[in-house]
């Protein structure tokens, strides 16, 4: 998956490059500050994603996006801008996302993951992306098989991700993290918990027609909230 960055502010461009390189598998194929140079490049080179600032030299980002919308094979467009007022116009030309500056790390990471999931789904390559995930501990990126995750727990605006032997802290909400996980094996059983259903060892009836879940290998019990009981019973055929 290849992208180009169209951004004439050096610091903003460098920050976006950092996020792309550290939180995705997207290859950066080029960087541009001028709209005309962008159009020349994409007429000769195939890219999958364009991170596009709206206020750039020669042609603004909206004009570039409207040109790209005429392509038979359209790359994803992610607008990056400091101005909210262009949002409606951006989505009218079917932009994939609209990111405001200054960047919010959890927002960027969530967008990158959704971008990869969408790309792989469109290209029939779901398996490649859902089998692994980047988790973070002590400033290190740990590439982890999603099957190794037992459960996740909300910790204010962050998410604790638990494997058999380790705990990782992701700087995104539990709902944002849930969006990055394959729904075949993960279920959001409670507003504060996600469980890997393949790790469930025992389903324990609890108060008010809810359940607690005992998992393999670890002592923690995970609650199923009353609002999620019906979906859980359907999922587990009980």
C-alpha positions in Angstrom: 0.0 0.0 0.0 1.6 3.2 -1.2 0.8 6.8 -0.3 2.0 10.4 -1.0 1.9 13.3 1.4 0.8 16.7 0.0 1.7 19.2 2.7 3.7 22.5 2.5 4.3 22.9 6.2 7.6 21.1 7.1 6.8 20.3 10.7 3.3 19.0 9.9 4.7 16.9 7.1 7.4 15.4 9.4 4.9 14.6 12.1 2.5 12.8 9.7 5.5 10.8 8.3 6.3 9.7 11.8 2.8 8.4 12.4 2.6 6.6 9.1 6.0 5.0 9.5 5.5 3.9 13.2 1.8 3.0 13.2 1.1 1.5 9.8 2.6 -0.6 7.0 2.0 2.1 4.4 4.9 3.0 2.2 5.5 6.7 1.5 6.2 7.0 -2.2 6.5 10.8 -2.4 6.1 14.2 -0.7 4.8 17.3 -2.4 4.3 21.0 -1.6 2.8 22.1 -4.9 -0.6 21.0 -6.3 0.5 20.8 -10.0 3.4 18.6 -9.1 0.9 16.2 -7.4 -1.3 15.9 -10.5 1.8 15.3 -12.7 3.0 12.5 -10.4 -0.3 10.6 -10.0 -0.9 10.7 -13.8 2.2 8.5 -14.2 2.4 6.7 -10.8 -0.2 4.6 -9.0 -0.8 5.4 -5.4 -3.3 4.0 -3.0 -3.6 6.9 -0.5 -3.1 10.6 -0.7 -2.8 12.6 2.5 -3.8 16.0 1.2 -3.6 19.4 2.7 -6.3 21.8 1.4 -4.2 25.0 1.5 -1.2 24.4 -0.8 0.5 26.2 -3.7 -0.8 26.3 -7.3 -4.0 24.2 -6.8 -5.8 23.8 -3.5 -6.5 20.3 -2.2 -10.2 20.3 -3.0 -9.5 21.1 -6.7 -7.0 18.2 -6.7 -9.4 15.8 -5.1 -12.1 16.7 -7.6 -9.7 15.9 -10.4 -8.8 12.6 -8.8 -12.5 11.7 -8.4 -12.6 11.4 -12.2 -10.0 8.6 -12.2 -11.1 5.1 -13.1 -9.1 3.8 -10.1 -9.4 6.3 -7.3 -6.9 6.4 -4.4 -8.2 7.1 -0.9 -8.2 10.8 -0.1 -7.4 11.8 3.5 -7.7 15.6 3.9 -5.4 17.2 6.5 -6.2 20.8 7.4 -6.4 23.3 10.2 -9.8 24.4 9.0 -13.2 22.7 9.8 -15.2 24.7 7.2 -14.1 22.5 4.3 -15.4 19.2 5.9 -18.7 19.2 4.1 -17.2 19.8 0.7 -14.5 17.1 1.4 -17.1 14.4 2.1 -19.2 15.4 -0.9 -16.2 14.3 -3.0 -16.1 11.0 -1.0 -13.0 11.7 1.0 -12.0 8.7 3.2 -11.4 10.9 6.2 -10.8 14.5 7.3 -8.1 15.1 9.9 -7.7 18.4 11.7 -4.4 19.9 12.7 -2.8 20.0 15.2 -2.8 16.2 15.0 -4.3 14.0 17.7 -2.2 10.8 18.0 -5.1 8.4 18.8 -7.2 9.9 16.0 -4.3 9.4 13.5 -3.7 5.9 14.6 -7.3 4.9 14.4 -7.6 6.4 10.9 -4.5 4.6 9.7 -5.8 1.2 11.0 -9.2 1.8 9.4 -7.4 2.7 6.1 -5.4 -0.5 6.1 -8.5 -2.6 6.9 -10.5 -0.9 4.1 -7.7 -1.4 1.6 -7.2 -5.0 2.4 -10.9 -5.7 2.4 -11.2 -4.1 -1.0 -8.3 -6.1 -2.4 -9.4 -9.4 -0.9 -6.5 -9.5 1.6 -8.3 -9.4 4.9 -6.2 -12.2 6.4 -2.9 -10.4 6.0 -4.0 -7.4 8.1 -6.1 -9.0 10.8 -3.5 -11.6 11.8 -1.1 -9.1 13.4 -1.3 -5.9 15.2 1.2 -3.4 16.6 1.1 -3.0 20.4 3.2 -0.7 22.5 5.3 -1.1 25.6 8.2 0.9 27.0 8.4 2.9 23.8 8.8 -0.3 21.8 6.5 -1.5 19.0 5.6 -5.2 19.6 4.2 -6.9 16.5 1.7 -9.3 18.0 -0.6 -12.0 16.6 -4.2 -10.9 17.3 -4.9 -14.5 18.5 -2.6 -13.9 21.4 -4.8 -11.1 22.8 -7.1 -12.4 25.6 -9.0 -9.3 26.5 -8.9 -5.5 26.5 -10.0 -3.1 29.2 -10.8 0.6 29.1 -8.5 2.8 31.2 -9.9 6.3 30.9 -9.0 7.4 27.4 -6.5 4.6 26.9 -6.9 0.8 26.4 -5.1 -1.9 28.2 -4.5 -5.0 26.0 -3.8 -8.2 27.8 -2.1 -11.3 26.4 -1.3 -14.4 28.5 2.0 -12.9 29.9 2.0 -9.2 29.0 0.0 -6.0 29.3 0.2 -3.2 26.7 -1.3 0.3 26.8 -2.7 1.8 23.7 -3.3 5.5 23.5 -6.8 5.2 22.0 -10.3 4.6 23.4 -11.6 1.1 23.7 -14.1 1.8 20.9 -11.4 3.0 18.6 -9.2 -0.1 19.4 -12.2 -2.4 18.8 -12.5 -1.0 15.3 -9.0 -2.4 14.5 -9.8 -5.9 15.6 -11.4 -8.8 13.6 -15.0 -9.2 14.7 -14.9 -12.9 14.0 -13.1 -13.5 17.3 -13.5 -10.3 19.3 -16.7 -9.1 21.0 -17.3 -5.9 22.9 -19.1 -7.5 25.9 -19.2 -4.4 28.0 -18.5 -0.7 27.6 -15.2 -1.2 29.3 -14.2 -4.7 28.0 -13.4 -6.6 24.7 -13.0 -10.3 24.9 -11.4 -12.8 22.6 -14.2 -15.4 22.4 -11.7 -18.2 21.5 -10.2 -17.8 24.9 -13.4 -18.3 26.9 -13.3 -21.3 29.2 -16.4 -20.9 31.3 -19.6 -18.8 31.1 -20.9 -18.0 34.6 -24.5 -16.8 35.1 -24.4 -13.6 37.2 -26.7 -11.0 38.6 -29.6 -9.5 36.6 -29.3 -12.1 33.9 -25.7 -11.1 33.0 -22.6 -13.3 32.8 -19.0 -13.4 33.9 -16.5 -15.0 31.7 -13.5 -17.1 32.8 -10.7 -17.3 30.3 -8.1 -19.9 29.6 -4.7 -19.6 31.3 -5.4 -16.4 33.3 -7.4 -15.8 36.5 -9.3 -12.6 35.5 -13.1 -12.7 35.0 -14.6 -10.5 32.3 -18.2 -9.2 32.7 -20.9 -9.3 30.0 -23.2 -6.3 30.5 -26.9 -6.6 30.4 -27.2 -4.6 27.2 -24.9 -7.1 25.5 -26.3 -10.3 26.8 -28.6 -10.9 23.8 -25.8 -10.5 21.2 -23.5 -12.6 23.3 -26.0 -15.5 23.6 -26.5 -15.4 19.8 -22.8 -15.4 19.3 -22.1 -18.3 21.6 -25.3 -20.2 20.7 -26.7 -20.3 24.3 
